Amino acid sequence: METEKKGATMKARKSTIAILPCLYALAAALLAAWLSPAEAQSQTCSGGFELPRACITERGLDEKVAAFQHKIVEALSKLGASYKIEVRIIDNPNWGPYGTPTDGTDVWTDVVRNEEMRNESFIINVTARFLQAQPDILFESSTLHEVCHIKNDDLNGYHRQGRNIEVAEERCVADAVGMTRYQEYLRAYFKYKPNMNVPYETFLQRVRDVVLVPPPVESDDADRMAAAYFKGHADGKEHLLIYNGEIHDVTLVSTRDSVRIDPEKLQQLIAAGKPLIFFHNHPGEDGRAAMFPSYDDFGVAALFSFMVWRENPSIAVEFRVMQVSRQNVSSVSYGFKRPVIEQIKKNAEAYRNAMAQQEDVAPIQLRQNILDYRLAQESYNEYLQHAYRLEVIRTDKEACAYPQYFLWPSEKFFLHDRPQASDRS
């Protein structure tokens, strides 16, 4: 079912509606009103759905909560992912807005969506009884399992694993930690759940046998033509391409880590009036999609958008960064959301009006240059930094999330991985 929280929409997996607990909650509230303040405080720390912060401390769970949160960070780093995840401590799942997610479930995830029903962040729910009674190894395995759920089910291709969802997430965990460590997780889980309806060896074999279904391919003619061009011009330098039904190399000067556009070629393509897709390659990166647009990419995207829209505001523009190796092609769309687009278009309109009236356009260009710089800085300070998490096991190394496993809500910026068929070769 759907329920509202903090102005966003949440959807819980495997949820049901519970009416009687709501009546019980009302009765408990009336009873608490008649109790003394001390008795009322004690009453609020038991029998409810979510455990308040003060009650977490009262029960001596602060260190356990911190340990569980730490395991989430470790899981994200190990799986090369970066999501905004909050932890919610549950006293009694039966008293919640959707009843018990599954019989005996102690850990599960809610998806927080924006007004357009797009995933923005997540809440991992964990019961107080689980925190109190279970060892850290189950904190580790359960957080890995939930992050695998987010990667494989909650982002794209929801439930693409069919009936094998839970076993598939276990396979995801096993792939991340190795089968030896995974068997330690599984033995601890069977000790925690001794009445499993399937023997240990049978379940382990199911995990070994499952084949993970990959995410759907999202590749268009622009991706394919740009990839072919980059493969044919693999000189170790950056290039800037524009697709408008055909591929055009608009590179004027390039090095291994910089590129400048040919303004005359850009003007010709703008004059054609067709939608424009800008491609920028990152030749110095690993062949797999381990890269992100840099803050410079976002700054240049603002500049190019302004250059196009000051001539023709009706032309659609799009930006992609691409990596091409012998076996793999990785393409990531990136750009701005409505508030930023409106700012750039406002400057572009002011530029057109000034040109029509033969006024000085230098102040408008300066205003746009300041916006370009500010967006470049903010794209990292407020957004891209979340793609990189300090690896908690090896503190001398920073682990970067893969774009397909990155999600962070932003009012200004977006990233969108475009899975390529060759990524699976």
C-alpha positions as CSV (number, residue, x, y, z in Angstrom):
1,M,0.0,0.0,0.0
2,E,1.0,3.6,-0.3
3,T,1.6,5.9,2.7
4,E,2.9,9.5,3.1
5,K,6.0,10.4,5.1
6,K,7.8,13.8,5.1
7,G,6.1,14.9,1.9
8,A,7.3,11.9,0.0
9,T,5.7,8.7,-1.0
10,M,6.8,5.4,0.4
11,K,6.1,1.9,-0.8
12,A,6.8,-1.1,1.4
13,R,7.4,-4.5,0.0
14,K,5.0,-7.3,1.0
15,S,2.8,-5.0,3.1
16,T,-0.7,-5.5,4.4
17,I,-3.3,-3.3,6.0
18,A,-3.9,-3.8,9.7
19,I,-7.1,-2.2,11.2
20,L,-7.2,-3.6,14.7
21,P,-3.7,-2.3,15.7
22,C,-4.9,1.2,14.9
23,L,-7.8,0.7,17.4
24,Y,-5.3,-0.6,19.9
25,A,-3.1,2.4,19.4
26,L,-6.0,4.7,20.1
27,A,-6.8,2.8,23.3
28,A,-3.1,2.9,24.4
29,A,-3.0,6.7,23.8
30,L,-6.1,7.2,26.0
31,L,-4.6,5.0,28.7
32,A,-1.3,7.0,28.6
33,A,-3.2,10.2,29.2
34,W,-4.4,8.8,32.6
35,L,-0.9,7.7,33.7
36,S,1.6,9.7,35.7
37,P,4.4,11.4,33.6
38,A,6.9,8.7,34.5
39,E,4.4,5.9,33.7
40,A,3.5,7.6,30.4
41,Q,7.1,7.9,29.4
42,S,7.6,4.1,30.0
43,Q,4.4,3.4,28.1
44,T,5.5,5.3,25.0
45,C,8.6,3.1,24.8
46,S,6.7,-0.1,24.3
47,G,3.9,-1.3,22.2
48,G,4.2,1.2,19.3
49,F,5.5,0.9,15.8
50,E,8.6,3.2,15.6
51,L,10.9,3.5,18.6
52,P,11.5,7.2,19.4
53,R,15.1,8.4,19.9
54,A,14.7,8.8,23.6
55,C,13.4,5.2,23.9
56,I,16.4,3.9,21.9
57,T,18.6,5.4,24.5
58,E,16.4,4.2,27.4
59,R,16.7,0.6,26.1
60,G,20.5,0.9,25.8
61,L,20.5,0.5,22.0
62,D,22.5,3.4,20.9
63,E,25.7,1.4,20.3
64,K,23.7,-1.3,18.5
65,V,22.1,1.3,16.2
66,A,25.5,2.8,15.5
67,A,26.9,-0.7,14.7
68,F,24.0,-1.4,12.3
69,Q,24.4,2.0,10.5
70,H,28.1,1.3,10.2
71,K,27.3,-2.0,8.5
72,I,25.1,-0.2,6.0
73,V,28.1,2.0,5.1
74,E,30.3,-1.1,4.7
75,A,27.6,-2.8,2.5
76,L,27.4,0.2,0.2
77,S,31.2,0.4,-0.2
78,K,31.5,-3.4,-0.8
79,L,28.7,-3.3,-3.4
80,G,30.0,-0.2,-5.1
81,A,26.8,1.6,-4.4
82,S,25.8,5.0,-2.9
83,Y,22.2,5.6,-1.8
84,K,20.7,7.8,0.8
85,I,19.6,5.4,3.5
86,E,18.0,6.2,6.9
87,V,17.6,3.6,9.7
88,R,14.3,3.3,11.5
89,I,14.1,1.2,14.7
90,I,10.8,-0.7,15.0
91,D,9.3,-1.8,18.2
92,N,6.4,-3.8,16.9
93,P,5.8,-4.2,13.1
94,N,2.2,-5.2,13.7
95,W,1.4,-1.6,14.9
96,G,2.7,0.0,11.7
97,P,0.8,1.5,8.8
98,Y,1.1,-1.7,6.8
99,G,1.2,-4.5,9.3
100,T,3.9,-7.1,9.4
101,P,5.9,-7.1,6.1
102,T,6.4,-10.8,6.3
103,D,6.0,-13.3,9.1
104,G,8.9,-12.9,11.5
105,T,10.7,-10.3,9.4
106,D,13.1,-8.2,11.4
107,V,14.7,-6.2,8.6
108,W,13.1,-4.7,5.5
109,T,13.3,-1.6,3.3
110,D,10.9,1.1,2.3
111,V,11.4,3.2,-0.8
112,V,10.9,7.0,-0.5
113,R,9.7,8.5,-3.8
114,N,9.2,12.1,-4.9
115,E,6.1,13.7,-6.3
116,E,6.7,12.1,-9.7
117,M,7.0,8.6,-8.0
118,R,10.7,8.4,-8.8
119,N,13.0,6.7,-6.2
120,E,15.0,9.2,-4.2
121,S,16.1,7.5,-1.0
122,F,15.4,4.5,1.3
123,I,14.6,3.6,4.8
124,I,15.9,0.3,6.3
125,N,13.7,-0.8,9.1
126,V,15.2,-3.0,11.8
127,T,13.3,-4.3,14.9
128,A,14.6,-3.6,18.4
129,R,14.5,-7.3,19.2
130,F,16.9,-8.0,16.3
131,L,19.3,-5.3,17.5
132,Q,19.2,-6.6,21.0
133,A,19.6,-10.3,20.4
134,Q,21.6,-10.9,17.2
135,P,25.3,-10.9,16.6
136,D,27.1,-8.4,14.3
137,I,27.5,-11.0,11.6
138,L,23.8,-10.9,11.0
139,F,23.9,-7.1,11.0
140,E,26.5,-7.5,8.2
141,S,24.6,-10.0,6.2
142,S,21.2,-8.3,6.6
143,T,22.5,-4.9,5.5
144,L,24.2,-6.5,2.4
145,H,20.9,-8.3,1.6
146,E,18.9,-5.0,1.8
147,V,21.3,-3.0,-0.3
148,C,21.2,-5.9,-2.9
149,H,17.4,-5.5,-2.8
150,I,17.7,-1.9,-3.6
151,K,20.2,-2.5,-6.5
152,N,18.3,-5.4,-8.1
153,D,14.7,-4.7,-7.4
154,D,14.0,-1.1,-6.2
155,L,15.9,0.8,-8.8
156,N,15.2,-0.7,-12.3
157,G,13.6,-3.9,-13.4
158,Y,11.5,-4.3,-10.2
159,H,11.1,-8.0,-9.4
160,R,12.9,-9.0,-12.5
161,Q,14.2,-12.0,-10.6
162,G,10.6,-13.4,-10.6
163,R,10.0,-15.9,-7.8
164,N,13.7,-16.1,-7.0
165,I,13.9,-12.6,-5.5
166,E,15.2,-13.5,-2.0
167,V,17.5,-16.2,-3.2
168,A,18.8,-13.8,-5.9
169,E,19.6,-11.2,-3.2
170,E,21.5,-13.9,-1.3
171,R,23.5,-14.7,-4.5
172,C,24.3,-11.0,-4.7
173,V,25.6,-11.1,-1.2
174,A,27.6,-14.2,-1.9
175,D,29.2,-12.7,-5.0
176,A,30.1,-9.6,-2.9
177,V,31.8,-11.4,0.0
178,G,32.8,-14.8,-1.4
179,M,31.2,-18.2,-0.8
180,T,33.3,-19.0,2.3
181,R,32.2,-15.9,4.1
182,Y,28.7,-16.2,2.8
183,Q,28.4,-19.7,4.4
184,E,29.3,-18.1,7.7
185,Y,26.4,-15.7,7.2
186,L,24.1,-18.6,6.3
187,R,25.1,-20.7,9.3
188,A,24.4,-17.7,11.6
189,Y,21.1,-17.2,10.0
190,F,20.0,-20.8,10.4
191,K,21.0,-20.5,14.1
192,Y,18.8,-17.4,14.3
193,K,16.0,-19.1,12.4
194,P,16.2,-22.8,13.4
195,N,12.7,-23.6,12.1
196,M,13.4,-22.9,8.4
197,N,11.3,-24.9,6.1
198,V,14.3,-25.8,3.9
199,P,17.5,-27.6,5.0
200,Y,20.7,-25.6,5.1
201,E,22.4,-27.5,2.3
202,T,19.4,-27.2,0.1
203,F,19.2,-23.5,0.5
204,L,22.9,-23.1,-0.1
205,Q,22.6,-25.0,-3.3
206,R,19.7,-22.8,-4.5
207,V,21.9,-19.8,-3.9
208,R,24.8,-21.4,-5.9
209,D,22.4,-22.3,-8.8
210,V,20.6,-19.0,-9.2
211,V,21.6,-16.9,-12.2
212,L,21.0,-13.2,-11.7
213,V,18.9,-11.5,-14.3
214,P,20.7,-8.4,-15.6
215,P,19.0,-5.0,-15.8
216,P,17.4,-4.1,-19.1
217,V,19.5,-2.7,-21.8
218,E,18.9,1.0,-22.6
219,S,20.9,1.9,-25.7
220,D,19.8,4.1,-28.6
221,D,21.2,5.0,-32.0
222,A,23.1,7.9,-30.5
223,D,24.8,5.6,-28.0
224,R,25.7,3.1,-30.7
225,M,27.0,5.7,-33.2
226,A,29.0,7.5,-30.5
227,A,30.6,4.3,-29.3
228,A,31.5,3.3,-32.8
229,Y,33.2,6.6,-33.3
230,F,35.1,6.5,-30.0
231,K,36.3,3.0,-30.8
232,G,37.5,4.1,-34.3
233,H,39.3,7.1,-32.8
234,A,40.9,5.6,-29.7
235,D,43.8,8.0,-29.5
236,G,43.8,8.3,-25.7
237,K,42.4,11.8,-25.9
238,E,39.1,13.3,-25.0
239,H,36.7,14.1,-27.8
240,L,33.4,16.0,-27.9
241,L,30.7,14.7,-30.2
242,I,27.3,16.0,-31.1
243,Y,24.5,13.7,-32.3
244,N,21.6,15.2,-34.3
245,G,20.7,12.2,-36.3
246,E,24.3,11.9,-37.3
247,I,27.6,12.0,-35.3
248,H,29.7,15.1,-35.6
249,D,33.1,15.6,-34.0
250,V,33.1,19.2,-32.7
251,T,36.5,18.8,-31.0
252,L,38.8,21.8,-31.7
253,V,41.7,20.9,-29.3
254,S,42.0,17.9,-27.0
255,T,44.4,16.2,-24.7
256,R,44.1,13.2,-22.4
257,D,42.2,15.2,-19.8
258,S,40.8,18.2,-21.6
259,V,38.8,19.2,-24.7
260,R,37.7,22.4,-26.4
261,I,34.7,22.8,-28.7
262,D,34.8,24.2,-32.2
263,P,32.4,27.1,-32.0
264,E,31.8,27.3,-35.8
265,K,30.7,23.7,-36.0
266,L,28.5,24.2,-33.0
267,Q,26.8,27.2,-34.6
268,Q,26.2,25.2,-37.7
269,L,24.5,22.4,-35.8
270,I,22.4,24.9,-33.8
271,A,21.3,26.5,-37.1
272,A,20.0,23.1,-38.3
273,G,17.4,23.3,-35.5
274,K,17.5,19.6,-34.5
275,P,17.7,18.1,-31.0
276,L,21.3,17.9,-29.9
277,I,23.0,15.2,-27.7
278,F,26.5,16.0,-26.5
279,F,28.9,13.1,-25.9
280,H,32.1,13.5,-23.9
281,N,34.4,10.5,-23.4
282,H,36.6,9.7,-20.4
283,P,39.4,7.7,-22.0
284,G,41.6,7.6,-18.9
285,E,39.1,5.6,-16.7
286,D,38.6,1.9,-16.2
287,G,36.6,0.2,-19.0
288,R,33.6,-0.6,-16.7
289,A,31.2,2.2,-15.8
290,A,33.1,3.4,-12.8
291,M,33.1,7.0,-13.9
292,F,30.9,9.9,-13.3
293,P,30.6,13.3,-15.0
294,S,33.1,15.6,-13.4
295,Y,32.1,18.9,-11.9
296,D,33.6,20.4,-15.1
297,D,31.2,18.4,-17.2
298,F,28.3,20.0,-15.4
299,G,29.8,23.5,-15.8
300,V,30.3,22.9,-19.5
301,A,26.8,21.5,-19.8
302,A,25.4,24.8,-18.4
303,L,27.6,26.7,-20.9
304,F,26.6,24.7,-23.9
305,S,22.9,24.8,-22.9
306,F,23.1,28.6,-22.8
307,M,24.9,28.8,-26.2
308,V,22.2,26.7,-27.8
309,W,19.2,28.4,-26.1
310,R,20.3,31.9,-26.7
311,E,20.0,31.1,-30.4
312,N,17.0,28.8,-30.3
313,P,15.2,28.0,-27.0
314,S,13.1,25.3,-28.6
315,I,16.1,22.9,-29.3
316,A,16.3,20.0,-26.9
317,V,19.7,19.4,-25.5
318,E,21.1,16.3,-23.7
319,F,24.5,15.4,-22.2
320,R,26.1,12.0,-21.9
321,V,29.6,10.9,-20.7
322,M,30.9,7.7,-22.3
323,Q,33.6,5.2,-21.7
324,V,34.7,2.7,-24.4
325,S,37.1,-0.2,-24.0
326,R,37.7,-3.2,-26.1
327,Q,34.8,-5.1,-24.5
328,N,32.7,-2.6,-22.7
329,V,30.7,0.5,-23.4
330,S,29.3,2.6,-20.6
331,S,27.0,5.6,-21.2
332,V,25.6,7.9,-18.5
333,S,23.2,10.7,-19.1
334,Y,23.5,13.7,-16.8
335,G,22.1,17.2,-16.6
336,F,19.9,19.6,-14.8
337,K,16.5,19.6,-13.3
338,R,13.8,22.3,-13.9
339,P,15.0,25.0,-11.5
340,V,18.5,25.2,-13.2
341,I,17.0,24.9,-16.7
342,E,14.7,27.8,-16.0
343,Q,17.7,29.9,-14.8
344,I,19.7,29.2,-18.0
345,K,16.8,29.8,-20.2
346,K,16.1,33.1,-18.4
347,N,19.7,34.2,-19.1
348,A,19.4,33.0,-22.7
349,E,16.1,35.0,-23.2
350,A,17.8,38.1,-21.7
351,Y,20.7,37.7,-24.2
352,R,18.3,37.4,-27.2
353,N,16.4,40.5,-26.1
354,A,19.6,42.5,-25.6
355,M,20.9,41.5,-29.0
356,A,17.6,42.4,-30.6
357,Q,17.7,45.9,-29.0
358,Q,21.5,46.2,-29.8
359,E,22.3,46.4,-26.0
360,D,25.5,45.3,-24.3
361,V,25.3,41.5,-23.7
362,A,28.5,41.4,-21.6
363,P,26.6,41.6,-18.2
364,I,24.4,38.7,-19.3
365,Q,27.4,36.6,-20.3
366,L,29.1,37.4,-17.0
367,R,25.9,36.3,-15.1
368,Q,25.9,33.1,-17.1
369,N,29.6,32.5,-16.5
370,I,29.0,32.9,-12.7
371,L,26.1,30.4,-12.9
372,D,28.3,27.9,-14.9
373,Y,31.0,28.1,-12.2
374,R,28.5,27.9,-9.3
375,L,26.8,24.8,-10.9
376,A,30.2,23.2,-11.4
377,Q,31.0,23.6,-7.7
378,E,27.6,22.7,-6.4
379,S,27.4,19.5,-8.5
380,Y,30.2,18.2,-6.4
381,N,29.6,19.8,-3.1
382,E,26.0,18.9,-3.0
383,Y,25.8,15.9,-5.3
384,L,28.7,14.1,-6.8
385,Q,30.6,13.7,-3.5
386,H,28.0,11.1,-2.5
387,A,29.3,8.9,-5.4
388,Y,32.5,8.4,-3.4
389,R,32.5,6.7,0.0
390,L,35.6,6.2,2.1
391,E,36.2,2.5,2.2
392,V,35.9,1.4,5.8
393,I,38.1,-1.6,5.6
394,R,41.0,-0.2,3.6
395,T,41.1,3.4,4.8
396,D,43.9,4.3,2.3
397,K,41.5,3.9,-0.6
398,E,38.4,5.6,-1.7
399,A,35.7,3.4,-3.3
400,C,33.6,5.0,-6.0
401,A,30.1,3.8,-6.6
402,Y,29.1,2.7,-10.1
403,P,26.6,5.0,-11.8
404,Q,24.0,2.3,-12.1
405,Y,24.2,1.8,-8.3
406,F,24.1,5.5,-7.4
407,L,21.1,7.4,-6.3
408,W,21.0,10.6,-4.4
409,P,18.1,13.1,-4.3
410,S,18.9,16.5,-5.7
411,E,16.7,19.4,-6.8
412,K,19.3,20.6,-9.4
413,F,21.2,17.6,-10.9
414,F,20.6,14.1,-12.2
415,L,22.5,11.1,-13.3
416,H,21.0,8.2,-15.3
417,D,22.9,5.1,-16.2
418,R,22.2,3.7,-19.7
419,P,23.0,0.0,-19.5
420,Q,24.7,-1.3,-22.7
421,A,24.5,-4.8,-24.0
422,S,28.3,-5.1,-24.3
423,D,28.7,-4.5,-20.6
424,R,27.7,-8.2,-20.1
425,S,30.2,-9.7,-22.5
